Amino acid sequence: MTDAQHSHMTSTSDVVSLRVNHLLFINRMSQRELAMRLGAKPTTIYSKMSMANRWNLDDVMGLSHEFAVSPNYLLGLEPIESAVAVNTKRPASEETGRSDSVAGAGFEPTTSGL
C-alpha cells in the first residue's frame, strides 16, 4: 500500500491522536497529566487517544496551545519533526535576551575578518 493510499484511509482524528501521542512522548507527559492540563477527564483523553471518540476543533485548539504547536501540525499538515518539547529549558541567552557570544567593546566585524 502506498503512502497516498494509506493517508486516504486515516481520518483526521486518527492523525491528531498520532501527533498527540508523539507530543506526549517528547514531553514525557502522561495522558492523565494532559487531561489535568486541559481540564478534561482522563477517560475522555484515553477514549480520544484510542480513537474511540473523535477530537473536535476545541480539542485541537487546546492541544495546540498546550504543546505550543500549530493546529496545522496537529492535523498532519506540517512535518512531525517540527514539534519540540515545550518543557525544554531554553538557553540563557534566549531567556534574558542577551547572548553570551557577543563580542566585547571595539569589535568590528568588517575589520576582524568575520
N, C-alpha and C positions, 0 to 999 in steps of 0.2 A: 504494500500500500504506500503511495507517495505521500509526502507531507501535505500537499494540496488536498488530497482525498481525506487525510486524517483531520485536517483543520476544519473541513466541512462537517465532520461528524461530531466535533466537540462544540458544546454550547458555550455561550459567553459566560454563563455562571460557572461552568467547569474550568474555564480559563482563569477566572477570578480566584477560584479555590486553589488552583495550582500556584498562582502568583502569591496568594496569601501564605500558602504552605512554605514557599521559598522565603518570604519575608519573615515568617516566624523562625525559620531555621537560621537565617543570617543574623537575626536579632536575639537569638537564644531566648525566645519567648514561647510560653505555652499557650494553648487555646484558651485555657482558663484565665490567664493574665490578659490576653487580648479581650476577652469578654468583659473583664473588670474595667479595662481602659475605655471600652466602647459603651459601657453601661448596659450590657446585654447579659442574658443568662448564658452560662457555659453550654447548656444543652442546645441553645439557639446556634451558637457558633459551631458546635460539633455537627449539628444537622446540616449546616451550610457547607462546612468543610468536607463532609462525607457525601455531599451532593444530593442529599435527600430533600433539601429545600434550596431555593434559588436566592442568590444575592440580589438586592434591589438597588436602585440608584442612591438612596440614602446610605446604604451599607458601603457602597463603593466610595462615596464622598467621605464617610467617616474613616474608612481604611486608608484612603489617600492622605488624609490629614494625619492620622496616627503614625503612618510609616513614612511620611514626607516623600511620597511618590505621586505622580500624576494619575488621574483616572485613566488616561490612555495606557499607562504602564499596567495597571490592574486588568485592563481589557485586552492585553496582549498586543497592543499597537506599538510598543517600544521594546527594545531588547531587554531580556531578563537580566543581563549583566549591568544594566543602568541603575539598578537598585543598590543602595548601600545601607549598612546598618545605621539606624537612627541614634543608637546609643553609643556610637563610636566617638571617643574623645578626639576632638579636633586639635591640631597643632596650636600651641600657644599663640603663634603669630596670627592665626585666624580669630582666636578669641579676643585678643587685645587690639587687633587692627595693626599691630606692629610686626615687622619682620626682623628676625634675628640675623638675617643675612644682608642687612643694609650696610653699605659702606660708610666709613667714617667721614668726617668733615674733610673737604678738599678733594674728594674722589671725583674725577671727571671721566666718564666712560669713553669719551672721544679721544682722550689722550692716553688712556691706560691700556688700549688695545682690546678692550672688551666690546 
